[in-house]
Amino acid sequence: MPRGKRRSNHDMGEDDRQTSKRQRNTYTTATATAQNTSRRHIKAEDSFSHKRCLAWFREYTNPDEPDTLGPDGMEKFCEDIGVEPENVVMLVLAYKMGATQMGFFSQYEWLKGLTELECDSALKMQSKLDYLKSILNDPNIFKSIYRYAYDFAKDSDQRSMDINTAKAMLQLLLGKHWPLYPQFAQFLDQSKYKVINKDQWCNILEFSRTINNDLTNYDIDGAWPVMLDEFVEWLRQQRQCTSTTSS
């Protein structure tokens, strides 16, 4: 059937034109309303929800301890956000939460940290991982996280950190950035030290930032802990032996 010709405005009566105009206005209004409703729905989905955040926390707790996310829940949480528990980003996240014990998040800590990050789902948490890693590039923030890691990782009933935990945390924080870390770890392995105290811990970071790899600017009479004096002496002997053997 041939398609009818569209009538021109000249052919249309006044009533027809008014009806057509009303129809267009009605359609435009309906379309705008639908778009605004859709935008409000998307905005509601994207905005942070304290209720959703708390419900998400409950996915990782058990009825016996509903206010504590423990090791089993932590493992599932890490799986959900696609991060290994040993990844440094988990330490940064714990720092953001102000968590006090490694392997555990309280409900208060969870809500404190994730409200600041505006995360109430695994998907939103994944979108923040690069940001959490990036803040380690700020020397002052890194120093704060490094100091926080000491109390966070050591046993709460102990004044010092056991040597194995200390080596694991040093590997996590300094292993990729301090060229002398492999030698320092080797020194700790063969040393008498079974624990590291907080003064030693803090000075290790300062040493890694200020002392040249060839140790030429290390002052044996400076205010360094004895542990670092012994490390420098040990490393110089190791290098001397290597040099003698090579020659």
C-alpha positions in Angstrom: 0.0 0.0 0.0 1.5 3.4 -0.9 2.6 5.5 2.0 0.4 8.5 2.5 1.9 11.9 2.1 2.6 13.9 5.3 0.3 16.9 5.4 2.0 20.2 5.5 1.3 22.8 8.2 -0.5 24.7 5.5 -2.9 21.8 5.0 -3.4 21.1 8.8 -6.2 22.9 10.6 -5.6 24.9 13.8 -7.1 22.1 15.9 -4.8 19.6 14.3 -1.7 21.8 15.0 -2.7 22.3 18.7 -3.3 18.5 19.2 0.1 17.7 17.6 1.8 20.3 19.8 0.2 18.9 23.0 1.3 15.4 22.0 4.9 16.5 21.5 4.9 18.3 24.8 3.4 15.2 26.6 6.0 13.0 25.0 8.9 15.4 25.9 7.7 15.6 29.5 7.3 11.9 29.9 10.8 11.3 28.4 12.4 13.8 30.7 10.6 12.3 33.7 11.8 8.9 32.8 15.4 10.1 32.4 15.3 11.9 35.7 14.0 8.9 37.5 16.7 6.7 35.9 19.4 9.2 37.0 18.1 9.3 40.5 18.1 5.5 40.6 21.7 5.3 39.3 22.7 8.0 41.8 21.1 6.1 44.7 22.9 3.0 43.6 26.3 4.8 43.4 26.0 6.8 46.6 27.4 5.3 49.8 25.0 3.5 52.1 25.8 2.9 55.7 23.1 0.2 55.8 24.6 -1.6 52.8 28.1 -1.3 54.3 27.0 -2.9 57.5 25.1 -5.7 55.6 28.3 -6.3 53.7 30.3 -6.6 56.9 27.8 -9.2 58.2 28.6 -11.4 55.2 32.0 -12.1 56.7 31.0 -12.6 60.4 29.4 -15.4 62.2 26.4 -15.4 64.6 28.6 -16.1 67.6 30.7 -12.9 67.0 28.6 -10.6 64.8 30.7 -7.5 65.5 34.0 -9.1 64.6 35.4 -10.1 61.2 38.0 -12.8 61.9 40.5 -14.8 59.9 37.9 -16.9 58.0 35.9 -13.9 57.1 39.1 -12.0 56.2 40.0 -14.8 53.7 36.6 -14.5 52.0 36.8 -10.7 52.0 40.1 -10.9 50.2 38.8 -13.4 47.7 35.8 -11.1 47.0 37.9 -8.1 46.3 40.6 -10.1 44.4 43.5 -9.4 46.7 45.9 -11.8 48.4 45.9 -11.4 52.2 49.7 -10.7 52.1 49.3 -7.8 49.7 50.5 -4.5 51.1 47.1 -3.0 50.1 45.5 -4.9 53.0 47.9 -3.2 55.4 46.9 0.2 54.0 43.3 -0.7 54.3 43.8 -1.7 57.9 45.5 1.6 58.5 42.6 3.4 57.0 40.3 1.5 59.4 42.5 2.0 62.4 42.5 -1.7 62.9 44.3 -2.8 66.1 44.9 -6.5 65.4 46.2 -8.3 62.3 43.6 -10.6 60.8 40.6 -9.0 62.5 38.3 -6.0 61.7 35.8 -4.9 64.3 32.4 -3.5 63.1 33.5 0.0 64.3 36.8 -0.2 62.4 35.1 -1.5 59.2 32.5 1.3 59.2 35.1 4.0 60.1 37.4 3.1 57.2 34.8 2.2 54.5 32.7 5.3 55.3 35.8 7.4 54.6 36.4 5.4 51.4 32.7 5.4 50.5 32.7 1.7 49.9 29.7 -0.5 50.6 30.4 -3.4 48.1 33.2 -5.5 46.7 33.0 -3.7 43.4 33.5 -0.3 45.0 36.3 -1.6 47.1 38.1 -2.9 44.0 37.8 0.5 42.4 39.8 2.0 45.4 42.7 -0.5 45.4 44.9 1.6 43.1 44.3 4.6 45.3 45.2 2.7 48.4 48.4 1.6 46.8 49.2 5.0 45.5 49.2 6.7 48.9 52.3 4.7 49.8 54.2 6.9 47.4 53.8 9.8 49.8 56.9 9.6 52.1 55.0 11.0 55.1 52.0 8.7 54.8 54.4 5.7 54.2 56.2 6.6 57.4 52.9 6.7 59.3 51.8 3.3 57.8 55.2 1.8 58.6 55.1 2.9 62.2 51.4 1.7 62.4 52.5 -1.7 61.1 54.6 -2.4 64.2 51.8 -2.3 66.7 49.3 -3.8 64.3 51.4 -6.9 63.5 53.0 -7.7 66.9 51.2 -9.8 69.5 49.1 -7.5 71.6 50.4 -8.9 74.8 54.1 -8.5 73.8 56.2 -5.4 73.9 58.3 -6.4 70.9 57.7 -8.0 67.6 59.0 -11.6 67.0 61.7 -11.8 64.4 59.8 -13.9 61.9 56.9 -11.4 61.9 59.3 -8.5 61.6 61.0 -10.0 58.6 57.7 -10.6 56.9 56.6 -7.1 57.5 59.9 -5.6 56.4 59.7 -7.7 53.2 56.2 -6.3 52.6 57.1 -2.7 53.2 60.8 -2.4 52.2 61.6 -5.4 50.2 61.0 -3.7 46.8 62.3 -0.3 47.7 65.5 -0.9 49.9 68.3 -2.4 47.9 70.0 -3.6 51.1 67.0 -5.5 52.4 68.1 -9.0 51.2 71.4 -8.5 53.1 69.6 -7.2 56.1 67.3 -10.2 56.1 70.3 -12.5 55.8 71.9 -10.6 58.7 68.8 -11.2 60.9 68.8 -14.9 60.0 72.2 -15.5 61.4 72.0 -12.9 64.2 71.2 -13.4 67.9 68.0 -11.3 67.6 64.7 -13.0 68.4 62.6 -9.9 68.6 62.7 -6.3 67.3 61.7 -3.4 69.5 59.9 -0.3 68.3 63.0 1.9 68.4 64.9 -0.6 66.2 61.9 -0.8 63.9 61.6 2.9 63.3 65.4 3.3 62.8 65.4 0.6 60.2 63.2 2.8 58.0 65.4 5.8 58.7 68.5 3.8 57.8 66.9 2.6 54.5 66.1 6.2 53.5 69.3 8.0 54.5 72.3 5.6 54.3 74.0 5.0 51.0 74.2 1.4 49.7 78.0 1.6 50.0 77.6 2.6 53.7 80.0 5.5 53.2 77.8 8.0 55.1 77.1 5.7 58.0 78.4 7.2 61.3 79.3 4.4 63.7 79.2 7.0 66.5 75.8 8.2 65.5 72.6 7.5 67.5 71.8 4.3 65.6 70.7 1.2 67.5 73.4 -1.4 68.2 71.6 -3.7 65.8 72.3 -1.4 62.9 75.9 -0.9 64.0 76.3 -4.7 63.9 74.6 -4.9 60.5 77.0 -2.4 59.0 80.0 -4.2 60.5 78.7 -7.5 59.3 77.9 -6.2 55.7 81.4 -4.6 55.4 83.0 -7.9 56.4 80.8 -9.8 53.9 81.8 -7.4 51.1 85.5 -7.6 52.1 85.4 -11.4 52.0 83.7 -11.3 48.6 86.3 -8.8 47.3 89.2 -10.9 48.6 87.7 -14.1 47.0 87.2 -12.3 43.7 90.8 -11.1 43.6 
